[in-house]
Amino acid sequence: MCTELVRNLVSEQRLPQELLEVESHTKKTSKSFLERLCEGIVRSRDAENFKSEKEWAENLVFSSVLLTRNEYLEATVHALRLAPKIAATDYGTSRQRDLAQIWTDAIRGFLGEIAFRKWLRERFGIEVKLDFRRGPLEEFLPSDLTRIKKPREEWRKPKLRVSIKTTKLQGMWLDVPYAQLEHSDVFVLVRVGVSRGHFLAFLKDISVIMDKILTLAQNQGLEVSREEFQDSIPEFKNIPAFVVGFFDKNEVADKLQDRRTVLTVDGDLKKKRSGGYRLILNRFAGWWNPKDPECKKRVVDNFMKTHPRVRLDADKLNIEFEGLGEISETLHFLVSSGALKQRREDWEKLINRL
């Protein structure tokens, strides 16, 4: 259903042609943006938020925006300024990243913020200024929007603190570090279609590879084939992005004081060959800490409330989050994209409050 509808929307020029592009020349090992987008939509049950396929398709068009090379350049420069200041370890893990990886990861994050800014302008005529700085928690964490200008208004400070989170095109989880949940009001999730080859494609497009690296190599007497690199490195393409939805903390702030609260839970129950069950969550909003048995018990209790015929023992149950793999052993606030507010009328109400 998803791929067919999206292809039709592309053919009608209502969604970007770039969605049909393939990541690399090896089609057997890569997925088109279309496949990756639909994978995330299906797994996260996004379409369940809408009354019909037509309404869902209309909302997908409404949520879409296309990022250009200049916007990628903007993200690249801000990420380069930021990269040396970011901790090398991932949140909640001991995995070390080198500086170049931190740079490209930061580019993806900034692309999500730039996509949201562009989307507000194109859909609502609203201009916002982004805070590309990063620093102490209390000073920089609360909001990614520093100023806002609505039609027929002057620039001012937003009335809500908005945090923008970026995920891959097939991503389905809004993952908020526990400290940030206290400091921001609204959390926006943006899917960005960045492939593995985008950064190299960008460097090729601005002649860094051909006119700088390869010229320097030839001047040093190295044998290089420009044709080889020209063919093996993909061309830069505009980047499709989707403003998926938002979570408004203020609506449930009183419940979130308990760091084990589960607001929404659903998923698929599967038998293990060795005995027992796996609960694979694909619709969820709430706190989660893999080290806390009480968090697990809360999830199981809430699942059984909506599945009264199922009886589960939390101690003998494996809980997984669809598409996330192993989750770092620290406190998270997780919301699946299908549990976010996504409808146009919800956005209009939120924007009236900004």
N, C-alpha and C positions, 0 to 999 in steps of 0.2 A: 504493500500500500504506500509506504513512505517514498520509496525510490520512484515509483510511477508518478506520484503527485508532484514531487520535486522536479522531475524531468519535464513535466508539462509546464510547470511554472517557469523553468529556464527557457523552454521553447517559446513561451509567451513573453519572454524578456522581462519577467517580473522578479526573477531571481538571477544573480550574476552567472554568466557563462562559465566563470572560473570553477564553479561547483562540479563541473564535469571533467575537470583536469585531473590527470593522474600524477602522483608524486614523483615518480621516476620513470625511466625508460623500461624498467622491468615490470611489466604489468602483473606477472605471477606473484610478485612479492610485495606489491603496493596496493593501496586502496585509493580510489578517487575520493575527492572531498565529499562528493555525494554519498558514497558508501559510509564514510566516517561520520558524517552528519546524521544520517538515518540510523546508524548503529547507536549513537547516543540518545536519539529521540525515542527509539523503540525500547531500549533498556531502561530508560528513566521514566517511561510511561507518561511522557509529556502530553500526548494527545488526549489523555483522559481528562484534561482540564477543559476540554471543549465539547460542545454538543454534537458536532458533526465533523466529518473529514474536511468539508469546505471551510468551516469556521477555523479549524486548525491550520489549514493551508493559508488562509487569509492572514492569520496571526504570524505565520512564519515569514511571509512577505513583510508584514509590519515590523518585525523584529530585525530585519536584515540591513546590513550596511556594507559598503565595499571600501577597503583601505588601499590607498595608492602608494607609489614609491616614496613620495614626499612625506607621507605620514609614517612610513616605515623608517625613513631617515630621521624624523623627529624622535621616534621611539629609540632608535639606535644611539643618538647623541645623548639623550637623557639617561639611558641605561649605562652608557660608557662613563658618564660622570658618577653614577651611583655604584657601579660594580665593585670598585676597590673598598667601598665602605660596608658591603654586605658580608655577613658571617659566612664562612665557607661551608659550614655544616647545614644540612636541611633541617627544617623545624622538626624537633622531636626525634631526630636520628643522629648517628655519629658519622654518616656518610659525608665524605669531603668532596667538594666540587672545585675544579680549577677556575681561575679567573675568567677565562674565555667562556666557560659554561655558565658561570654566574651572569656574564654579560648577555648571552643569548637568552637565558631564562628571564632576565629583567626586561629584555626587548618584548618578549611575549606578554609579560604583565602590563607594560606600558601600552601595547597595542590594544589591549582590552579597554583601558581607560580612554584612549583616543577614539576607539570605536564608539564608546558610550557618549562621548562629547559630540561626535559627528551625528550620531543617531538622534540625540536631543535636538540638534539644529535642524536636521532634515524632517523629523516627524512633528516637532512642536514649535519650531522657530525659537528655541531657547539656546542662548549662548552660556557656556560655563568655562571657567578657568580651572585647570587642573593643578594640583600640587605635586610637582615632580621631585620635590625635595624628600629626603628621608633623614630621620634623626631620632632623638629621644622619644620614647613611647608617648608621653603626655603631650608633646608639642606637635608631632606629625601624624600620629596614628588615627585620630578621630575621623577625618574626612579627606577624601581624594578631591573634593570640590571646594575651592576656596572662594570663588565668586560666581554669581549667577545673574543673568540679565534676561528677563522675560520680555515678550513683545510689549512695547509702549511703557517699559519700566527702565529705571537706571540700574547700573551695576550695584549689587549688594551682597552681603554674606548670606549663604543658604540658611534656611531655618532648621534643616535637618542635617545631621552628619552622615554622609554617604560614603561607604566603602565599596570599591569596585574590585571584584575578583575575576580573574581570567582562567579559563580552562581550554583544553584542546577541543577540536571540533566534535569529537565523540565523547567528550567529558560530560559527566552528569552530577558532579558533587560540588557544592559550596562548602568549603572547609575553612572554618574560622578559628584561629587560635583563641583560646579562652580569654586572654587579656583584651583582645580587640572587641570581643562581644560587649564588654563593659563600656567601651569608649565610643562606639558608633551606634547610629540609630537604624540605618537601612543598609542592607548588603545586596549588591547587584551582581549577578553572574553573567559573564559574557563568554560565548564560545568564539574562538578565533582559529581560522583555518591556516595555521602555519605548518608547513611541511618540514621534513628533516632537511630539505635542501634550500630553504628560503634564504638563510643568511649568506650562503655561498652564492646563490643566485643574485642577491643584492650586491655583493662585492663585485661580481662579474658585471652587473649592470652599470655600476659607477666606475668601471675600468680599473679597479684596484688589482684584480688578478691579471688581466691581459697587459695593461700598460705599466703596472708597477712591479708586481712580483715576477712575472715572466721576463720582462725587460731586464730587470736586475739580474735574474738568473743567466740570461744570455750574455750580459756584460761580464759576468764572472766566468764565462766559458762553459757553462752547463748546456748540455744538449736537451732542448725542450721542443715539443711540438705544440704550437699554438692551436692547431686543428684538433688535437687530442683533447685539450682542455675546453675548447669551444664546444665540442660535442658532448663531453661527459658531464659538464656542469649545466644544470637546467637554467632556462631563461626565467627572469623575474616575472611573476604574475601578480596582479592585484589580489588582495587577500579578502575573502569573504568572512564576515563576522556576524554574529547573532546576539542581540541583547535578550537573553533567555527569560529572565524574570528577577524578582527581588523578594527578600525576606525582611519584613518590618518588625524589628525587635520590640518596638513600643506596644504592639498589640498583645504581646504575651510576656512582657517584662517581669511581671510578678511571679510567673511560673518558673522563670529561668534562674531565680535566686538559688534554687535547689540544683546543684551541679550534676544531678542524675536524671533530671526531668526528660521525659520522652513525649513529644507532642504528637508525632505521627509515626506509625510503623506498619510496614507491610512487606511481603516478599514471597519467595518461593521456598517451600520445604522439600528437601530432597534426602532420600535414604542414602547412607554410606554403605559401601560394600562390607566394611568391617563392623557394621552395626551402628545404631544410633542415627542421628539426623544432622543435616546442615541447613541452617536458615540463611538464605541469601537475600539480603535486604535490597530492594530496589525502589522503595518509597519510604523516606525517613526524614524526620526533623527532630533534633534533640542532642543532648550531650552523649558523648561516648568516650570511654577510657578503657582500653583493652586490659589494663591491669586491675580494674575495679570490678569485682564479682557482682556488686550491687547494680552497676550499670547494665550488666548482662541480664540480671534478674528483671529489671524494669522493662527491658526490651521484650523479653519472653512474656511477661505478664500482660503487656499491652498488645502483643501479637495475639495471644489467646483470647483477649476480649473481643476481637473482631473475627476470630476463628473459633467459635465456642466448641466445636467438635474435636478440636485438637488439644491434646494434653502433652506438654513438654516438660522435661526436667532440665533446667538451666545448666546444671552441673555436667550433663552428658550431651550438651548441644554445642555444635560449632556455629558461631555467628560470623558471617562474611558480608561485606558490602560490595554489591555488584560493580565489577570493573575496577575496584580500588586495590585489590591485592592486600598485602600485609600493611596494617596501619601502625604508625609509630606509637610507642607506649607512653602516651601523654594525653592530657585532656583536650578533646576536640569538641567543637560544635559543628555538626554536620547537617546539611539539608540537601536532599536530592532535588534535581531540577524540576521534577514533576510535582514536588511539594511547594515550589515557589509560586508566587502570584505572577501570572503571565499575560492575562487578558488586557486588552487596550483600556477598558474602563478602570481597571486597577491602577494602571500607570497614570491615567488622567487624574485620579484621586490623589495619588502620591505627589505628582508634579504640582498640583494645586497647593500642597503643603510645603513645598520646597522654598 
